[in-house]
Amino acid sequence: MLIKKVLNLACPIEGEQLEARAQQLVCKNGHAFDIARQGYINLLPVQHKRSKEPGDSKEMVAARTQFLNAGFYTPVVNKLAEAIQVLIGNRQQLCLLDAGCGEGYYLDAIARLFENTKTENMFSFVGLDISKHAIVAAAKRNKNITWVVGTNRQPPICMASVDIILCVFGFQSFEGFHYALKPGGKVVLVEPGPEHLKELRHVIYADVKKTASPGLSVIDGAGFTLLHTTPLQFKIGKIHQQQIHNLLLMTPHFFRASKEGKQAASKLQTLDLSIDMLVTVYEKTAGA
């Protein structure tokens, strides 16, 4: 399989298609965006920011990189690759967008798996995240992937130009996804199941509640049809103190846990963790 350059990036200001000129991307109205020396493109204008440095901090990105690089979530990569392979079918060309790609672990792993397959398919991969720190880290992983700083609410992608959107624990904007997807395009969501990281949650929270999948609650009326949901459950085995710290720092639990909960987690020497995820596939409804 060949990975081709992305040609469907759009100006985040007016939505016009961007064209490459030297070390810039330029729209027909003259808006220009520099390609950073690391290879990524920042398409997040200041008016789309809600803070000075939105998204994950440098410390969160570093923690997630260390944790994921250790291979604990390899079964997640394999499940996603399997699901995406089914969705690809016999198509020769395809654009896959990882919306909320973080530091690029999943998209890089999936791209490398497909890159090693002996086919004549030509695919393009786009990693999008609102955190500049995350995209800088992602750009170090794979130079064949187009890495973009941007927002899922207003993805800097040409309308109806994406075949598959992947969103792994990312911010879900079905309005933005609907805009970017072709008719019949698919969204693959990975969300926490009710037992996800239960051992850690019982340490950091006094009252542990099971929560419903956020995707299932917002999909009605958004122009999508639910195709199927597949549970993914496994144990990663005992992790030690540094990886416990990395795991907590890379999740929303770091902000939700009390000071006492974080202190309790910091005293753990080992933790045998349960992983419980839901892999859900939606289809953009024709004519919606």
Backbone hydrogen bonds in HBPLUS format (Angstrom, degrees):
<---DONOR---> <-ACCEPTOR-->    atom                        ^
c    i                          cat <-CA-CA->   ^        H-A-AA   ^      H-
h    n   atom  resd res      DA  || num        DHA   H-A  angle D-A-AA Bond
n    s   type  num  typ     dist DA aas  dist angle  dist       angle   num
A0002-LEU N   A0121-ASN O   2.92 MM 119  6.24 170.5  1.93 168.2 166.5     1
A0123-PHE N   A0002-LEU O   2.97 MM 121  6.42 150.8  2.05 165.1 167.0     2
A0004-LYS N   A0123-PHE O   2.76 MM 119  5.87 150.5  1.84 144.9 154.3     3
A0158-CYS N   A0008-ASN O   2.80 MM 150  5.34 164.1  1.83 157.5 158.5     4
A0018-LEU N   A0009-LEU O   2.90 MM   9  5.69 166.7  1.92 150.2 147.2     5
A0010-ALA N   A0156-PRO O   2.88 MM 146  4.80 168.6  1.89 111.4 112.4     6
A0011-CYS N   A0016-GLU O   2.67 MM   5  5.21 165.5  1.69 153.5 156.9     7
A0015-GLY N   A0011-CYS O   2.76 MM   4  4.71 140.9  1.91 134.5 143.0     8
A0019-GLU N   A0026-VAL O   2.88 MM   7  5.31 160.7  1.92 137.8 142.8     9
A0026-VAL N   A0019-GLU O   2.85 MM   7  5.31 162.8  1.88 147.4 150.4    10
A0021-ARG N   A0024-GLN O   2.84 MM   3  5.28 168.6  1.85 151.0 153.0    11
A0024-GLN N   A0021-ARG O   2.93 MM   3  5.28 143.6  2.06 123.2 134.9    12
A0035-ILE N   A0023-GLN O   2.88 MM  12  5.40 164.8  1.90 144.6 141.5    13
A0025-LEU N   A0033-PHE O   2.81 MM   8  5.16 150.4  1.90 141.5 151.4    14
A0033-PHE N   A0025-LEU O   2.83 MM   8  5.16 148.7  1.92 146.1 156.5    15
A0027-CYS N   A0031-HIS O   3.04 MM   4  5.54 153.7  2.11 149.6 157.8    16
A0030-GLY N   A0027-CYS O   2.97 MM   3  5.48 162.4  2.00 119.5 122.0    17
A0036-ALA N   A0040-TYR O   2.92 MM   4  5.49 147.9  2.02 169.4 172.4    18
A0039-GLY N   A0036-ALA O   2.79 MM   3  5.19 154.7  1.85 112.2 121.0    19
A0041-ILE N   A0147-TRP O   3.03 MM 106  6.50 155.4  2.09 153.6 160.9    20
A0149-VAL N   A0041-ILE O   2.89 MM 108  6.31 160.6  1.93 152.6 158.6    21
A0043-LEU N   A0149-VAL O   2.82 MM 106  5.50 147.0  1.93 143.3 151.9    22
A0048-HIS N   A0045-PRO O   2.91 MM   3  5.58 160.9  1.94 121.8 128.2    23
A0049-LYS N   A0046-VAL O   3.10 MM   3  5.29 163.0  2.13 108.7 113.7    24
A0061-VAL N   A0057-SER O   3.01 MM   4  6.26 160.4  2.05 151.8 157.2    25
A0062-ALA N   A0058-LYS O   3.01 MM   4  6.18 157.8  2.06 143.8 149.7    26
A0063-ALA N   A0059-GLU O   3.01 MM   4  6.20 156.4  2.07 145.1 151.3    27
A0064-ARG N   A0060-MET O   2.96 MM   4  6.18 163.7  1.99 151.1 155.1    28
A0065-THR N   A0061-VAL O   2.91 MM   4  6.07 157.7  1.96 148.4 155.0    29
A0066-GLN N   A0062-ALA O   3.06 MM   4  6.26 163.7  2.09 148.4 151.8    30
A0067-PHE N   A0063-ALA O   3.02 MM   4  6.20 161.7  2.06 149.4 154.7    31
A0068-LEU N   A0064-ARG O   2.89 MM   4  5.93 174.3  1.89 156.4 158.2    32
A0069-ASN N   A0065-THR O   2.94 MM   4  5.82 157.0  1.99 144.4 151.7    33
A0070-ALA N   A0067-PHE O   3.21 MM   3  5.47 146.3  2.33 101.8 111.4    34
A0071-GLY N   A0068-LEU O   2.95 MM   3  5.58 165.3  1.98 118.6 123.1    35
A0074-THR N   A0071-GLY O   3.27 MM   3  5.29 161.3  2.31 114.2 112.0    36
A0076-VAL N   A0073-TYR O   2.93 MM   3  5.33 135.6  2.13 109.1 121.5    37
A0077-VAL N   A0073-TYR O   3.36 MM   4  6.87 152.7  2.44 149.6 156.6    38
A0078-ASN N   A0074-THR O   3.04 MM   4  6.38 163.8  2.07 158.7 162.7    39
A0079-LYS N   A0075-PRO O   3.01 MM   4  6.14 154.6  2.07 140.2 146.7    40
A0080-LEU N   A0076-VAL O   2.93 MM   4  6.15 160.0  1.97 152.0 157.4    41
A0081-ALA N   A0077-VAL O   2.88 MM   4  6.09 163.7  1.91 155.3 159.8    42
A0082-GLU N   A0078-ASN O   3.03 MM   4  6.16 154.2  2.10 141.8 148.8    43
A0083-ALA N   A0079-LYS O   2.97 MM   4  6.22 158.9  2.02 146.7 152.2    44
A0084-ILE N   A0080-LEU O   2.84 MM   4  6.03 164.3  1.87 156.8 160.9    45
A0085-GLN N   A0081-ALA O   2.93 MM   4  5.97 154.2  1.99 143.3 150.5    46
A0086-VAL N   A0082-GLU O   3.27 MM   4  6.52 152.9  2.35 143.6 149.3    47
A0087-LEU N   A0083-ALA O   3.22 MM   4  6.54 153.0  2.30 141.8 149.0    48
A0088-ILE N   A0084-ILE O   2.88 MM   4  6.12 144.7  2.00 151.5 161.4    49
A0089-GLY N   A0085-GLN O   3.36 MM   4  6.60 159.4  2.40 146.7 149.6    50
A0091-ARG N   A0088-ILE O   3.22 MM   3  5.92 166.7  2.24 140.2 141.0    51
A0122-MET N   A0092-GLN O   2.76 MM  30  6.13 165.9  1.78 173.4 174.2    52
A0124-SER N   A0094-LEU O   2.87 MM  30  6.34 153.3  1.94 157.5 165.5    53
A0163-ASP N   A0095-CYS O   2.97 MM  68  5.37 149.8  2.06 139.1 148.8    54
A0164-ILE N   A0095-CYS O   3.28 MM  69  6.67 160.9  2.32 154.1 157.3    55
A0096-LEU N   A0124-SER O   2.93 MM  28  6.35 162.9  1.96 164.0 167.7    56
A0126-VAL N   A0096-LEU O   2.92 MM  30  6.29 158.1  1.96 161.2 165.0    57
A0097-LEU N   A0164-ILE O   2.90 MM  67  6.32 162.5  1.93 162.2 166.5    58
A0166-LEU N   A0097-LEU O   2.75 MM  69  6.09 162.3  1.78 154.0 159.8    59
A0098-ASP N   A0126-VAL O   2.79 MM  28  6.15 167.6  1.81 169.5 173.6    60
A0128-LEU N   A0098-ASP O   2.95 MM  30  6.03 175.9  1.95 162.4 161.5    61
A0099-ALA N   A0166-LEU O   2.75 MM  67  5.99 142.2  1.89 160.9 173.6    62
A0100-GLY N   A0128-LEU O   2.68 MM  28  5.55 150.7  1.76 150.4 160.0    63
A0101-CYS N   A0128-LEU O   2.95 MM  27  5.63 155.8  2.01 134.2 140.6    64
A0104-GLY N   A0101-CYS O   3.05 MM   3  5.29 158.1  2.09 128.5 133.3    65
A0108-ASP N   A0104-GLY O   2.98 MM   4  5.80 160.7  2.02 151.4 157.5    66
A0109-ALA N   A0105-TYR O   3.07 MM   4  6.15 162.9  2.10 145.8 150.9    67
A0110-ILE N   A0106-TYR O   2.93 MM   4  6.11 163.0  1.96 153.1 157.8    68
A0111-ALA N   A0107-LEU O   2.85 MM   4  5.93 163.5  1.88 149.0 154.2    69
A0112-ARG N   A0108-ASP O   2.99 MM   4  6.15 158.4  2.03 149.6 155.1    70
A0113-LEU N   A0109-ALA O   3.08 MM   4  6.29 149.8  2.17 142.1 150.2    71
A0114-PHE N   A0110-ILE O   3.05 MM   4  6.34 164.0  2.07 155.2 158.4    72
A0115-GLU N   A0111-ALA O   2.76 MM   4  5.84 147.8  1.86 144.7 155.3    73
A0116-ASN N   A0112-ARG O   3.24 MM   4  6.29 138.3  2.43 136.7 143.8    74
A0117-THR N   A0114-PHE O   3.04 MM   3  5.27 162.1  2.07 108.0 113.7    75
A0119-THR N   A0117-THR O   3.09 MM   2  5.87 126.0  2.40 106.9  91.7    76
A0146-THR N   A0125-PHE O   3.07 MM  21  6.28 169.7  2.09 159.4 156.4    77
A0127-GLY N   A0146-THR O   2.83 MM  19  6.19 161.9  1.87 153.8 159.5    78
A0148-VAL N   A0127-GLY O   2.77 MM  21  6.04 164.8  1.80 172.4 175.8    79
A0129-ASP N   A0148-VAL O   3.12 MM  19  6.61 154.1  2.19 160.8 168.8    80
A0150-GLY N   A0129-ASP O   2.97 MM  21  5.55 154.9  2.03 117.7 125.8    81
A0135-ILE N   A0131-SER O   3.15 MM   4  6.46 160.1  2.19 148.2 153.0    82
A0136-VAL N   A0132-LYS O   2.92 MM   4  6.09 159.1  1.97 154.0 159.3    83
A0137-ALA N   A0133-HIS O   3.20 MM   4  6.41 157.2  2.26 141.7 147.2    84
A0138-ALA N   A0134-ALA O   2.85 MM   4  6.12 153.5  1.92 146.5 155.0    85
A0139-ALA N   A0135-ILE O   2.87 MM   4  6.00 154.5  1.93 150.7 155.8    86
A0140-LYS N   A0137-ALA O   3.19 MM   3  5.52 149.2  2.29 104.7 113.5    87
A0141-ARG N   A0138-ALA O   2.90 MM   3  5.35 155.2  1.96 114.5 122.5    88
A0157-ILE N   A0155-PRO O   2.72 MM   2  5.40 141.3  1.86 104.7  92.9    89
A0160-ALA N   A0179-TYR O   2.92 MM  19  6.12 165.2  1.94 149.7 154.4    90
A0161-SER N   A0180-ALA O   2.90 MM  19  5.94 133.6  2.12 143.7 148.2    91
A0162-VAL N   A0180-ALA O   2.97 MM  18  5.76 147.8  2.07 152.3 154.2    92
A0182-LYS N   A0162-VAL O   2.86 MM  20  5.67 152.6  1.93 160.5 153.9    93
A0186-LYS N   A0163-ASP O   3.02 MM  23  6.49 155.4  2.09 157.0 157.6    94
A0165-ILE N   A0186-LYS O   2.85 MM  21  6.29 157.2  1.91 153.4 161.1    95
A0188-VAL N   A0165-ILE O   2.75 MM  23  6.14 165.2  1.77 168.2 173.4    96
A0167-CYS N   A0188-VAL O   2.93 MM  21  6.23 158.1  1.97 166.6 162.8    97
A0190-VAL N   A0167-CYS O   2.99 MM  23  6.33 153.9  2.06 153.1 150.1    98
A0169-PHE N   A0190-VAL O   2.95 MM  21  5.84 159.5  1.99 155.4 156.1    99
A0177-PHE N   A0173-SER O   2.83 MM   4  6.12 160.2  1.87 154.9 161.5   100
A0178-HIS N   A0174-PHE O   2.88 MM   4  5.82 154.4  1.95 133.6 140.7   101
A0179-TYR N   A0175-GLU O   3.10 MM   4  6.32 152.9  2.17 142.8 149.5   102
A0180-ALA N   A0176-GLY O   3.16 MM   4  6.41 156.5  2.22 147.8 153.0   103
A0181-LEU N   A0177-PHE O   2.99 MM   4  6.07 151.2  2.08 154.2 161.2   104
A0185-GLY N   A0182-LYS O   2.83 MM   3  5.04 152.8  1.91 136.5 134.6   105
A0184-GLY N   A0284-LYS O   3.28 MM 100  4.92 138.1  2.47 126.5 135.4   106
A0284-LYS N   A0185-GLY O   2.76 MM  99  5.36 166.6  1.78 163.0 167.4   107
A0187-VAL N   A0282-TYR O   2.87 MM  95  5.05 154.8  1.93 136.3 142.4   108
A0282-TYR N   A0187-VAL O   2.86 MM  95  5.05 158.5  1.91 146.4 153.7   109
A0189-LEU N   A0280-THR O   2.79 MM  91  5.14 165.2  1.81 159.6 160.7   110
A0280-THR N   A0189-LEU O   2.89 MM  91  5.14 156.2  1.94 146.7 153.5   111
A0191-GLU N   A0278-LEU O   3.04 MM  87  5.30 158.1  2.09 144.8 151.5   112
A0278-LEU N   A0191-GLU O   2.83 MM  87  5.30 155.7  1.89 153.9 159.5   113
A0193-GLY N   A0276-ASP O   2.60 MM  83  4.86 166.6  1.62 137.5 132.8   114
A0196-HIS N   A0193-GLY O   3.20 MM   3  5.36 168.2  2.22 115.4 117.1   115
A0198-LYS N   A0195-GLU O   3.27 MM   3  5.27 143.0  2.42 133.6 123.5   116
A0197-LEU N   A0274-SER O   2.93 MM  77  5.39 150.4  2.01 162.8 165.7   117
A0200-LEU N   A0197-LEU O   3.12 MM   3  5.50 120.1  2.50 106.2 119.7   118
A0201-ARG N   A0197-LEU O   2.99 MM   4  6.25 165.6  2.01 158.7 163.5   119
A0202-HIS N   A0198-LYS O   2.97 MM   4  6.07 149.8  2.06 145.3 151.7   120
A0203-VAL N   A0200-LEU O   3.00 MM   3  5.20 140.0  2.17 102.0 113.9   121
A0204-ILE N   A0200-LEU O   3.09 MM   4  6.43 156.2  2.15 154.7 160.9   122
A0205-TYR N   A0201-ARG O   2.98 MM   4  5.73 143.7  2.11 146.6 152.4   123
A0217-SER N   A0214-PRO O   3.24 MM   3  5.38 136.3  2.44  99.4 110.8   124
A0218-VAL N   A0215-GLY O   3.30 MM   3  5.59 147.8  2.41 105.4 113.7   125
A0222-ALA N   A0219-ILE O   3.04 MM   3  5.39 159.8  2.08 138.0 135.4   126
A0285-THR N   A0223-GLY O   2.89 MM  62  5.48 161.5  1.93 134.2 139.5   127
A0225-THR N   A0283-GLU O   2.80 MM  58  5.17 153.0  1.87 144.9 154.1   128
A0283-GLU N   A0225-THR O   2.86 MM  58  5.17 155.1  1.93 143.8 152.0   129
A0227-LEU N   A0281-VAL O   2.87 MM  54  5.56 162.2  1.90 155.3 158.4   130
A0281-VAL N   A0228-HIS O   2.93 MM  53  5.61 165.0  1.96 166.9 171.9   131
A0230-THR N   A0279-VAL O   2.79 MM  49  5.09 162.7  1.82 140.8 146.5   132
A0279-VAL N   A0230-THR O   2.85 MM  49  5.09 173.1  1.85 149.4 151.8   133
A0232-LEU N   A0277-MET O   2.79 MM  45  5.03 155.0  1.85 150.0 147.8   134
A0277-MET N   A0232-LEU O   2.81 MM  45  5.03 167.7  1.83 148.5 152.8   135
A0234-PHE N   A0275-ILE O   3.06 MM  41  5.25 150.2  2.15 135.5 143.4   136
A0275-ILE N   A0234-PHE O   2.75 MM  41  5.25 162.7  1.78 169.5 175.2   137
A0236-ILE N   A0273-LEU O   3.22 MM  37  5.86 156.9  2.28 149.8 156.8   138
A0239-ILE N   A0271-LEU O   2.86 MM  32  5.40 157.0  1.92 140.3 144.4   139
A0271-LEU N   A0239-ILE O   2.96 MM  32  5.40 134.1  2.18 143.4 155.3   140
A0243-GLN N   A0240-HIS O   3.05 MM   3  5.58 116.2  2.47 113.3 128.1   141
A0244-ILE N   A0240-HIS O   2.89 MM   4  6.10 148.7  1.99 155.4 164.6   142
A0245-HIS N   A0241-GLN O   2.97 MM   4  6.24 157.3  2.03 149.7 155.3   143
A0246-ASN N   A0242-GLN O   2.91 MM   4  6.22 155.8  1.97 144.0 151.1   144
A0247-LEU N   A0243-GLN O   2.87 MM   4  5.97 161.3  1.90 144.4 149.2   145
A0248-LEU N   A0244-ILE O   3.03 MM   4  6.24 165.5  2.05 150.2 153.8   146
A0249-LEU N   A0245-HIS O   2.98 MM   4  6.12 163.1  2.01 151.3 156.3   147
A0250-MET N   A0246-ASN O   3.00 MM   4  6.13 141.2  2.16 146.6 156.1   148
A0251-THR N   A0248-LEU O   3.35 MM   3  5.54 162.7  2.38 106.5 111.6   149
A0254-PHE N   A0251-THR O   3.23 MM   3  6.03 164.7  2.25 120.0 123.0   150
A0255-PHE N   A0252-PRO O   3.01 MM   3  5.58 140.3  2.17 113.3 122.5   151
A0256-ARG N   A0252-PRO O   3.15 MM   4  6.43 146.5  2.26 144.6 154.6   152
A0257-ALA N   A0253-HIS O   2.86 MM   4  5.58 157.0  1.91 146.5 149.2   153
A0262-LYS N   A0258-SER O   3.00 MM   4  6.33 158.0  2.05 154.2 158.9   154
A0263-GLN N   A0259-LYS O   3.02 MM   4  6.23 154.1  2.09 143.9 151.4   155
A0264-ALA N   A0260-GLU O   2.96 MM   4  6.19 150.9  2.05 143.9 151.7   156
A0265-ALA N   A0261-GLY O   3.03 MM   4  6.31 151.6  2.11 143.3 150.7   157
A0266-SER N   A0262-LYS O   2.95 MM   4  6.17 147.1  2.06 144.3 153.4   158
A0267-LYS N   A0264-ALA O   3.29 MM   3  5.42 146.4  2.41  98.4 107.7   159
A0268-LEU N   A0265-ALA O   3.17 MM   3  5.44 160.0  2.21 107.5 113.7   160
A0288-ALA N   A0285-THR O   3.03 MM   3  5.41 161.8  2.06 132.1 133.5   161
